[in-house]
């Protein structure tokens, strides 16, 4: 073997190979990473490099939940923790070491809203006492997809009981089993619902990734008010099978995370094969692509109500224009009153039909075998179950004769969709813009019976009823309370909306860690 000789110092010679070996630095020791407040891209890189393990990641979140869910800050975002989470994490680490990655979520923990069925020891309850301890024999379809991608199901999140569709005067973020979820930014204030636990969990760093479900606002509101990213996808792009329903016409699951890329990565794992074909591109990759620059509409209907909202819309208009984007400003956002009426008729009709079907298919316990049984249970235990508010929506739905009401329901279904689509299309199609941008919801309000202004406004209905996609990105503040910007587009426009969402995250605003304030500072509350 030929070895070059190198002369060094006073006539001493070493072979080149020995010289280089002697001078080479010692193998780099990978320092363990701190998983606190991490993001998906960083976690993926650290898992790959060995700086982080899935076990360490799960241990971090379990410690955070133990410290501040039922004690400490008492966020009450989590109903149940998966007792197998660490075992599954260790298995994912072994698979990674062997080069056997299941998918893009391999070894990443995910929290699910407690109305999503899982074939494990975690109950699927919708937060209701009547469903306490109920476990299912099969996963919801989206859960099986997550497992196939290598995700670790970490826990079930609290929610507004029955997805906030039990009765009038309900309290957002409260369930009989989970208690009252609190907003991590101001602990006396509401996290909004119904996916309150999912939003609060990622905001409080109980999780890297979470899933909520929406019928109208149940992803968008808690995401906005907890200062995180939420995506309500195009109708039908995520399977609803296995999710305790309100109404299949509008129900859909979506990701809730701290950053846009993380939400896109999670949504990639959740969509149906047909939806993937429609998109034609990885949503995670699309979220990192430069925005194409098409004009947008900016709705400024709430500027006079909140100084933080006006500051946000001013800043958004200026910063997007500085990026070369045409911004068409709209001063009003008035939905036709018939839209709300039609929507409610659809929800009440489908609530009876769809919930009874779910309870039968998944073999609910006898006291919850159908809607009438649930009503009877609540009445028999009213001192606990109905102490804070009633069950008027259950009673109205159960009283319907579905056959007799079918014609009116079908008319309401078509009318609602036509009105919602027409309202959005006047901008998206007639003006030819890529997206409508507007504040998602007003700021958080005090948890009852706290005093102070209550719920102010929300902008989710048109996208919810039409089935158009919407994304909310944390972008501004009213005092210390987060305000999100909603981005709405035409069906299957998620790749473009995600690119725009990342731009807004970068130049307008993005996630800010909560301060866990014990109350709203008095100087800011006036």
C-alpha positions as CSV (number, residue, x, y, z in Angstrom):
1,X,0.0,0.0,0.0
2,X,1.3,3.4,-0.9
3,X,1.6,5.8,2.0
4,X,2.9,9.3,1.5
5,X,5.6,10.4,3.9
6,X,5.3,13.8,5.7
7,X,8.3,15.4,7.3
8,X,7.5,17.2,10.5
9,X,9.6,18.9,13.2
10,X,13.2,17.7,13.3
11,X,13.3,15.0,10.7
12,X,10.5,12.9,12.3
13,X,8.3,11.2,9.8
14,X,4.8,9.7,10.1
15,X,2.6,8.1,7.5
16,X,-0.1,10.5,6.3
17,X,-2.8,8.2,7.7
18,X,-1.3,8.1,11.2
19,X,-0.6,11.8,11.1
20,X,-4.2,12.6,10.2
21,X,-5.5,10.3,12.8
22,X,-3.3,11.8,15.4
23,X,-4.4,15.3,14.5
24,X,-8.1,14.7,14.0
25,X,-10.5,15.9,16.7
26,X,-12.2,13.4,18.9
27,X,-15.7,12.3,17.7
28,X,-18.2,15.0,18.6
29,X,-20.3,14.3,21.6
30,X,-24.0,15.1,20.8
31,X,-25.3,17.2,23.7
32,X,-28.9,16.4,24.8
33,X,-31.4,18.9,23.5
34,X,-33.8,20.8,25.7
35,X,-37.3,20.0,24.3
36,X,-39.0,22.9,26.0
37,X,-41.0,25.1,23.5
38,X,-39.5,23.3,20.6
39,X,-41.0,23.2,17.1
40,X,-41.5,20.2,14.8
41,X,-38.7,21.0,12.4
42,X,-36.2,21.3,15.3
43,X,-37.5,18.2,17.0
44,X,-37.2,16.2,13.7
45,X,-33.6,17.3,13.3
46,X,-32.7,16.6,16.9
47,X,-34.3,13.1,16.8
48,X,-32.3,12.4,13.6
49,X,-29.0,13.6,15.1
50,X,-29.6,11.8,18.4
51,X,-29.6,15.0,20.4
52,X,-33.2,14.2,21.4
53,X,-35.1,10.9,21.9
54,X,-38.8,10.3,21.7
55,X,-38.7,9.1,25.3
56,X,-37.1,12.4,26.4
57,X,-39.7,14.4,24.5
58,X,-42.6,12.4,26.0
59,X,-41.0,12.7,29.5
60,X,-40.9,16.5,29.1
61,X,-44.6,16.8,28.2
62,X,-45.6,14.3,30.9
63,X,-43.7,16.4,33.4
64,X,-45.3,19.6,32.2
65,X,-48.8,18.1,32.4
66,X,-48.1,16.8,35.9
67,X,-46.9,20.2,37.1
68,X,-49.5,22.4,35.6
69,X,-52.6,20.6,34.4
70,X,-54.4,19.7,37.7
71,X,-52.1,21.7,39.9
72,X,-49.7,24.6,39.5
73,X,-51.3,26.9,36.9
74,X,-54.3,24.4,36.8
75,X,-54.7,24.7,33.0
76,X,-56.9,21.6,33.0
77,X,-56.3,21.1,29.3
78,X,-55.9,17.3,29.7
79,X,-58.5,14.7,30.7
80,X,-56.5,11.5,30.3
81,X,-52.9,10.7,29.7
82,X,-51.9,7.6,27.7
83,X,-50.2,5.2,30.2
84,X,-48.5,3.5,27.3
85,X,-46.9,6.7,25.9
86,X,-43.4,6.1,27.2
87,X,-43.5,2.4,26.1
88,X,-44.5,3.5,22.6
89,X,-41.8,6.3,22.6
90,X,-39.1,3.7,23.5
91,X,-40.3,1.5,20.6
92,X,-40.2,4.5,18.2
93,X,-36.6,5.2,19.4
94,X,-35.6,1.6,18.7
95,X,-37.2,1.7,15.3
96,X,-35.3,4.9,14.5
97,X,-32.0,3.4,15.6
98,X,-32.7,0.5,13.2
99,X,-33.5,2.9,10.4
100,X,-37.2,1.9,10.3
101,X,-39.0,5.2,10.2
102,X,-42.8,4.9,9.8
103,X,-43.4,8.4,8.5
104,X,-42.9,12.1,9.0
105,X,-44.4,12.0,12.5
106,X,-42.2,9.2,13.7
107,X,-41.7,9.6,17.4
108,X,-43.6,12.9,17.8
109,X,-46.3,13.0,20.5
110,X,-49.8,14.2,19.6
111,X,-52.7,15.1,21.8
112,X,-56.2,14.3,20.7
113,X,-59.5,16.0,21.6
114,X,-61.5,13.7,23.9
115,X,-64.2,13.2,21.3
116,X,-61.9,11.2,19.0
117,X,-62.0,7.4,19.4
118,X,-58.8,5.5,20.2
119,X,-58.4,1.8,20.5
120,X,-56.5,2.0,23.7
121,X,-57.1,2.5,27.4
122,X,-58.0,6.2,27.0
123,X,-61.7,6.8,27.2
124,X,-63.6,8.6,24.4
125,X,-66.1,10.8,26.3
126,X,-66.8,14.2,24.8
127,X,-66.1,15.3,28.4
128,X,-69.5,14.0,29.5
129,X,-70.1,12.2,32.8
130,X,-72.5,9.8,31.1
131,X,-69.6,8.6,29.0
132,X,-67.1,8.3,31.8
133,X,-64.7,5.4,31.3
134,X,-66.0,4.5,27.9
135,X,-63.3,3.0,25.6
136,X,-63.7,2.0,22.0
137,X,-62.5,-1.1,20.2
138,X,-61.2,0.7,17.1
139,X,-59.4,3.9,16.3
140,X,-61.0,6.8,14.5
141,X,-59.7,6.7,11.0
142,X,-57.5,9.7,11.4
143,X,-55.9,8.1,14.6
144,X,-54.9,5.1,12.6
145,X,-53.4,7.4,10.0
146,X,-51.4,9.1,12.8
147,X,-50.2,5.8,14.2
148,X,-49.2,4.6,10.7
149,X,-47.0,7.8,10.4
150,X,-45.3,6.9,13.6
151,X,-47.0,9.4,16.0
152,X,-47.3,8.8,19.7
153,X,-50.8,9.4,21.0
154,X,-49.9,11.2,24.3
155,X,-53.2,12.2,25.8
156,X,-56.8,13.2,25.4
157,X,-57.6,16.9,25.7
158,X,-60.5,18.5,27.6
159,X,-63.2,20.3,25.6
160,X,-66.4,22.1,25.9
161,X,-68.8,19.2,26.8
162,X,-70.4,17.5,23.8
163,X,-68.3,19.9,21.6
164,X,-70.2,22.9,23.0
165,X,-73.6,21.7,21.7
166,X,-75.4,20.5,24.8
167,X,-77.4,23.5,25.8
168,X,-77.8,27.3,25.8
169,X,-75.6,29.5,28.1
170,X,-72.8,26.9,27.9
171,X,-69.4,27.7,29.3
172,X,-66.6,27.4,26.8
173,X,-63.8,25.1,27.9
174,X,-65.9,23.4,30.6
175,X,-66.8,19.7,30.7
176,X,-68.2,17.6,33.5
177,X,-65.2,15.3,33.4
178,X,-62.4,17.8,32.7
179,X,-63.6,20.8,34.6
180,X,-62.8,24.3,33.4
181,X,-59.8,24.8,31.0
182,X,-58.0,28.0,31.6
183,X,-56.2,30.3,29.2
184,X,-52.4,30.1,29.7
185,X,-52.0,33.8,28.8
186,X,-54.4,35.0,31.5
187,X,-55.6,32.3,33.9
188,X,-58.8,34.0,34.8
189,X,-59.8,34.1,31.1
190,X,-61.6,31.7,28.8
191,X,-59.7,29.5,26.4
192,X,-62.7,29.4,24.0
193,X,-64.1,26.1,22.8
194,X,-64.9,23.6,22.0
195,X,-61.3,22.5,21.3
196,X,-60.2,24.4,24.4
197,X,-57.9,21.7,25.7
198,X,-56.1,21.2,22.4
199,X,-55.5,24.9,22.1
200,X,-54.4,25.5,25.7
201,X,-52.2,22.4,25.7
202,X,-50.0,23.5,22.8
203,X,-49.9,27.1,24.1
204,X,-48.8,25.8,27.6
205,X,-46.2,23.4,26.1
206,X,-48.1,20.3,27.2
207,X,-47.6,19.1,23.6
208,X,-45.9,19.8,20.4
209,X,-48.9,18.8,18.3
210,X,-52.6,18.6,19.0
211,X,-55.8,17.9,17.1
212,X,-59.1,19.7,17.6
213,X,-62.5,19.3,15.8
214,X,-64.7,22.0,14.4
215,X,-68.3,22.4,13.5
216,X,-68.3,26.2,13.6
217,X,-65.3,27.9,15.3
218,X,-64.2,25.1,17.5
219,X,-60.7,25.1,16.1
220,X,-60.5,28.7,15.0
221,X,-61.6,30.3,18.3
222,X,-59.5,28.4,20.8
223,X,-56.5,28.6,18.4
224,X,-56.9,32.4,18.1
225,X,-57.6,33.0,21.8
226,X,-54.8,30.8,23.0
227,X,-52.4,32.3,20.5
228,X,-51.6,29.2,18.4
229,X,-52.1,28.1,14.8
230,X,-55.3,26.2,13.8
231,X,-56.4,24.8,10.5
232,X,-60.0,24.0,9.6
233,X,-59.5,22.1,6.4
234,X,-61.7,21.9,3.3
235,X,-64.8,19.9,4.0
236,X,-64.2,16.2,3.5
237,X,-60.4,16.3,3.4
238,X,-60.1,14.6,6.8
239,X,-62.2,11.5,7.7
240,X,-64.7,12.1,10.4
241,X,-65.2,8.4,11.1
242,X,-64.8,7.7,14.8
243,X,-65.3,11.3,16.0
244,X,-68.3,11.9,18.2
245,X,-70.3,14.1,16.0
246,X,-72.5,17.2,16.0
247,X,-73.3,17.3,12.3
248,X,-71.4,15.6,9.4
249,X,-72.3,18.6,7.1
250,X,-69.8,20.7,9.0
251,X,-67.7,18.6,11.4
252,X,-64.0,18.2,10.6
253,X,-60.8,17.6,12.5
254,X,-57.8,19.8,12.1
255,X,-54.3,20.5,13.6
256,X,-53.5,23.0,16.4
257,X,-49.9,23.8,16.9
258,X,-47.5,26.7,17.8
259,X,-46.2,27.1,14.2
260,X,-47.5,26.9,10.7
261,X,-45.1,24.3,9.5
262,X,-46.0,22.1,12.4
263,X,-49.7,22.3,11.6
264,X,-49.0,21.6,7.9
265,X,-46.9,18.5,8.8
266,X,-49.7,17.2,11.1
267,X,-52.4,17.9,8.4
268,X,-50.3,15.9,5.9
269,X,-50.7,12.9,8.1
270,X,-54.5,13.3,8.5
271,X,-55.9,13.9,5.1
272,X,-57.6,11.3,3.0
273,X,-55.9,9.8,-0.1
274,X,-58.4,11.6,-2.3
275,X,-57.5,14.9,-0.6
276,X,-53.8,14.3,-1.1
277,X,-54.5,13.8,-4.8
278,X,-56.4,17.1,-4.9
279,X,-53.6,19.0,-3.2
280,X,-50.9,17.3,-5.3
281,X,-48.2,18.5,-3.0
282,X,-46.9,17.9,0.5
283,X,-48.6,20.6,2.7
284,X,-45.6,20.8,4.9
285,X,-43.5,21.6,1.8
286,X,-46.1,24.0,0.5
287,X,-46.0,25.9,3.8
288,X,-42.3,26.6,3.2
289,X,-42.7,27.8,-0.4
290,X,-42.6,31.5,-1.1
291,X,-46.1,33.1,-1.4
292,X,-47.1,33.5,-5.0
293,X,-48.1,37.2,-4.5
294,X,-51.7,37.2,-5.5
295,X,-53.9,40.0,-4.1
296,X,-55.8,39.5,-0.8
297,X,-58.8,41.1,0.9
298,X,-58.4,42.4,4.4
299,X,-61.6,42.8,6.4
300,X,-61.5,45.7,8.9
301,X,-65.0,45.5,10.4
302,X,-63.9,45.4,14.1
303,X,-61.2,48.2,14.1
304,X,-63.3,50.5,16.2
305,X,-64.1,48.0,18.8
306,X,-60.6,47.0,19.9
307,X,-57.3,49.0,19.8
308,X,-55.4,45.8,19.4
309,X,-57.4,44.7,16.4
310,X,-56.9,48.1,14.7
311,X,-53.2,47.9,15.3
312,X,-53.1,44.4,13.9
313,X,-55.0,45.3,10.7
314,X,-53.0,48.4,10.2
315,X,-49.8,46.5,10.6
316,X,-51.0,43.6,8.4
317,X,-52.0,46.0,5.5
318,X,-48.6,47.8,5.7
319,X,-46.4,44.8,6.0
320,X,-48.1,42.8,3.2
321,X,-47.9,45.8,0.9
322,X,-44.3,46.1,1.7
323,X,-44.0,42.5,0.4
324,X,-45.5,43.7,-2.9
325,X,-48.9,42.2,-2.3
326,X,-52.0,44.1,-3.3
327,X,-54.3,44.5,-0.2
328,X,-58.0,45.3,-0.9
329,X,-59.5,46.7,2.4
330,X,-63.1,45.9,3.2
331,X,-64.8,47.8,6.1
332,X,-67.8,45.5,6.7
333,X,-68.5,41.8,7.2
334,X,-72.2,41.2,7.3
335,X,-73.5,37.7,6.9
336,X,-77.2,37.3,5.9
337,X,-79.3,36.4,8.9
338,X,-80.9,33.6,7.0
339,X,-77.5,31.9,7.1
340,X,-77.4,31.4,10.9
341,X,-81.0,30.2,10.9
342,X,-80.3,27.6,8.2
343,X,-77.1,26.5,9.9
344,X,-78.9,25.9,13.2
345,X,-81.6,23.8,11.6
346,X,-79.0,21.6,9.9
347,X,-77.1,21.1,13.1
348,X,-80.1,20.2,15.2
349,X,-81.3,17.7,12.6
350,X,-78.0,16.1,12.0
351,X,-77.1,16.0,15.7
352,X,-79.9,13.5,16.4
353,X,-79.1,11.5,13.3
354,X,-75.4,11.4,13.5
355,X,-74.9,11.1,17.3
356,X,-77.4,8.2,17.6
357,X,-75.6,6.5,14.7
358,X,-72.1,7.0,16.4
359,X,-73.4,5.7,19.8
360,X,-74.8,2.6,18.2
361,X,-71.8,1.9,16.0
362,X,-69.3,2.2,18.8
363,X,-71.4,0.4,21.4
364,X,-71.8,3.2,23.9
365,X,-72.7,2.2,27.5
366,X,-76.4,1.6,28.3
367,X,-77.0,5.0,30.0
368,X,-75.7,6.6,26.7
369,X,-77.1,4.2,24.2
370,X,-78.9,7.0,22.4
371,X,-79.7,10.7,22.8
372,X,-82.9,10.1,24.8
373,X,-80.9,8.0,27.3
374,X,-78.3,10.7,27.7
375,X,-81.1,13.3,28.4
376,X,-82.6,11.0,31.0
377,X,-79.2,10.4,32.7
378,X,-78.6,14.1,32.9
379,X,-82.0,14.8,34.3
380,X,-81.6,12.0,36.9
381,X,-78.2,13.5,38.0
382,X,-79.1,17.2,37.4
383,X,-77.4,18.4,40.6
384,X,-74.1,17.5,38.9
385,X,-74.6,17.4,35.2
386,X,-77.0,20.3,34.7
387,X,-75.9,22.6,37.6
388,X,-74.2,25.2,35.4
389,X,-76.4,25.1,32.2
390,X,-79.0,23.0,30.5
391,X,-79.3,20.5,27.6
392,X,-81.7,22.4,25.4
393,X,-79.9,21.4,22.2
394,X,-80.1,17.7,23.1
395,X,-83.8,18.1,23.8
396,X,-84.6,20.0,20.6
397,X,-82.7,17.4,18.5
398,X,-84.3,14.4,20.2
399,X,-87.8,15.9,19.8
400,X,-87.4,16.0,16.0
401,X,-89.2,13.5,13.7
402,X,-86.4,13.0,11.2
403,X,-88.6,11.8,8.4
404,X,-91.1,14.6,8.9
405,X,-88.4,17.3,9.1
406,X,-86.3,15.9,6.2
407,X,-87.5,18.2,3.5
408,X,-87.1,21.3,5.6
409,X,-83.6,20.1,6.6
410,X,-82.5,19.5,3.0
411,X,-83.7,23.0,2.0
412,X,-81.8,24.5,5.0
413,X,-78.7,22.6,4.1
414,X,-78.6,23.9,0.5
415,X,-79.7,27.4,1.5
416,X,-77.0,27.7,4.1
417,X,-74.2,26.5,1.8
418,X,-75.4,28.8,-1.0
419,X,-75.5,31.8,1.2
420,X,-72.1,31.1,2.7
421,X,-70.4,30.4,-0.6
422,X,-71.9,33.5,-2.2
423,X,-70.6,35.6,0.7
424,X,-67.1,34.3,0.3
425,X,-67.1,34.1,-3.5
426,X,-67.9,37.8,-3.9
427,X,-64.3,38.3,-2.8
428,X,-62.5,35.1,-3.7
429,X,-64.0,34.8,-7.2
430,X,-65.4,38.1,-8.2
431,X,-62.4,40.1,-7.1
432,X,-60.0,37.3,-8.0
433,X,-58.1,37.3,-4.7
434,X,-56.2,34.4,-3.3
435,X,-57.5,34.8,0.3
436,X,-59.7,36.7,2.7
437,X,-57.7,37.9,5.8
438,X,-59.5,39.1,8.9
439,X,-59.2,38.9,12.7
440,X,-60.3,35.4,13.8
441,X,-62.0,36.2,17.1
442,X,-62.1,38.9,19.7
443,X,-59.9,38.7,22.8
444,X,-60.4,36.2,25.6
445,X,-63.1,37.1,28.1
446,X,-63.4,36.2,31.8
447,X,-64.4,32.7,32.8
448,X,-67.9,32.9,34.4
449,X,-68.8,33.9,37.1
450,X,-65.9,36.4,36.6
451,X,-67.0,39.9,35.8
452,X,-66.0,41.8,32.7
453,X,-66.9,41.9,29.0
454,X,-67.9,38.6,27.4
455,X,-67.6,37.1,24.0
456,X,-67.3,39.8,21.4
457,X,-67.1,38.5,17.8
458,X,-66.1,35.6,15.7
459,X,-65.6,35.1,11.9
460,X,-65.7,31.4,11.4
461,X,-69.3,30.8,10.2
462,X,-69.0,31.5,6.5
463,X,-66.0,29.1,6.1
464,X,-67.6,26.5,8.4
465,X,-70.9,26.3,6.5
466,X,-69.5,26.5,3.0
467,X,-66.7,24.0,3.8
468,X,-64.0,26.3,2.6
469,X,-60.6,26.0,4.3
470,X,-59.4,28.5,6.9
471,X,-56.2,29.0,8.9
472,X,-55.7,31.2,12.0
473,X,-52.2,32.5,12.8
474,X,-51.3,34.2,16.1
475,X,-50.5,37.8,14.9
476,X,-51.5,40.4,17.4
477,X,-52.6,41.3,20.9
478,X,-55.3,43.1,22.8
479,X,-53.3,44.1,25.9
480,X,-51.7,40.7,26.8
481,X,-54.4,38.6,25.1
482,X,-53.7,37.0,21.7
483,X,-55.5,37.8,18.5
484,X,-55.3,35.6,15.5
485,X,-55.6,36.4,11.8
486,X,-57.9,34.1,9.8
487,X,-57.0,33.3,6.2
488,X,-59.9,31.8,4.1
489,X,-59.6,30.5,0.6
490,X,-61.4,28.4,-2.0
491,X,-61.8,24.6,-1.5
492,X,-58.5,22.8,-1.8
493,X,-56.4,26.0,-1.7
494,X,-54.6,24.9,1.5
495,X,-51.1,24.8,-0.2
496,X,-51.4,28.5,-1.2
497,X,-53.1,29.4,2.1
498,X,-50.3,27.7,4.1
499,X,-47.6,29.6,2.1
500,X,-49.4,32.9,2.9
501,X,-49.9,31.8,6.6
502,X,-46.1,31.3,6.9
503,X,-45.5,34.8,5.4
504,X,-47.9,36.3,7.9
505,X,-46.2,34.3,10.7
506,X,-42.8,35.7,9.6
507,X,-43.6,39.4,8.9
508,X,-46.8,40.2,10.9
509,X,-46.5,38.0,14.0
510,X,-46.3,34.5,15.3
511,X,-46.4,32.4,18.5
512,X,-45.4,34.1,21.7
513,X,-45.0,32.1,24.9
514,X,-47.8,32.7,27.5
515,X,-47.0,34.5,30.7
516,X,-49.5,32.5,32.8
517,X,-50.7,35.7,34.4
518,X,-53.0,35.2,37.4
519,X,-55.3,37.9,36.2
520,X,-55.6,40.6,33.5
521,X,-53.4,43.5,34.6
522,X,-55.8,46.3,35.8
523,X,-54.1,49.0,33.8
524,X,-54.8,46.9,30.6
525,X,-58.4,45.9,31.6
526,X,-59.9,49.4,31.4
